[in-house]
Amino acid sequence: MQFYIEPEVSWTSWLNKACLSGNDLTELGSFLKSKLKGGTFIDVPCGYEYKAENELSVFEIAKELGVYGFIEVDKYEEALGERLNNSNRVVDEVRVSTHQADILEFLFKKELNQDSTNRAFYISGLQPDEEFCKEPSNQSDVAVPYLHALYEELARVSKVGDLVILNEANALVLGIDENIYPDIHPSVALPTLGFKCQRTCQYNKVQVFEKV
Ligand SMILES: C[S@@+](CC[C@H](N)C(=O)[O-])C[C@H]1O[C@@H](n2cnc3c(N)ncnc32)[C@H](O)[C@@H]1O
């Protein structure tokens, strides 16, 4: 499924505000660090490497959280750019790998739950194309099944202690009629699949779910 590709809206700013206060971690940032130190941060879909002035990139924030590995995934080559030419590399002692894949395809192929360290799936700026969703059959036949499959795959590959970080949860269901699909919102769907919402940020943009 193709999601809306919104240019240059800095979802990363919300992650900065959620995790950092000046040079310190916020309570939410400290919580993430306690879970992810030595673990892996999976940025899916990662998009272009964009950050605002005086803010950290997603990778830099992951580094502040003490991760050992950083995986970035996007469906489109133009978003990944030169990172694809060197898809396995070490940056500032973090093992970074870059994959060109559809989110579902990426999750489906990986036996991610064999990893013994914790992981976070960071899903940011992912929103269905509203124009596409105006056609009811595109909701019923494409968007809704895709999102349910996404939640189920996240549950399948996650072990207890793994995180799903949403930025933001509401974006995932933009254009979908929640009166017809009341269980499509991730805040409703993820708890039915073993996730608990552990943290939300001040602006309620960034939500952290943990597999319990
Ligand atoms: C609005 S951008 C958000 C990028 C980034 N996560 C951020 O927070 O800025 C949406 C990204 O999703 C990617 N994308 C769209 N549909 C996708 C799919 N089915 N699988 C993987 N990536 C997809 C686009 O290429 C684009 O980079």
The ligand as an ORCA input file, in Angstrom:
! r2SCAN-3c Opt
* xyz 0 1
  C       5.693     11.371      5.676
  S       7.093     10.360      5.358
  C       7.630     10.095      7.023
  C       9.090      9.782      7.078
  C       9.726      9.702      8.453
  N       9.292      8.510      9.175
  C       9.505     10.952      9.277
  O       9.059     10.827     10.428
  O       9.794     12.048      8.807
  C       6.380      8.823      4.864
  C       7.406      7.850      4.319
  O       6.768      6.596      4.111
  C       7.338      5.990      2.973
  N       6.360      4.980      2.560
  C       5.133      5.178      2.007
  N       4.474      4.005      1.852
  C       5.320      3.037      2.334
  C       5.227      1.624      2.471
  N       4.124      0.970      2.107
  N       6.280      0.950      2.983
  C       7.412      1.607      3.378
  N       7.561      2.943      3.265
  C       6.534      3.649      2.773
  C       7.577      7.146      2.019
  O       8.577      6.873      1.077
  C       8.004      8.254      2.982
  O       9.409      8.297      3.107
*
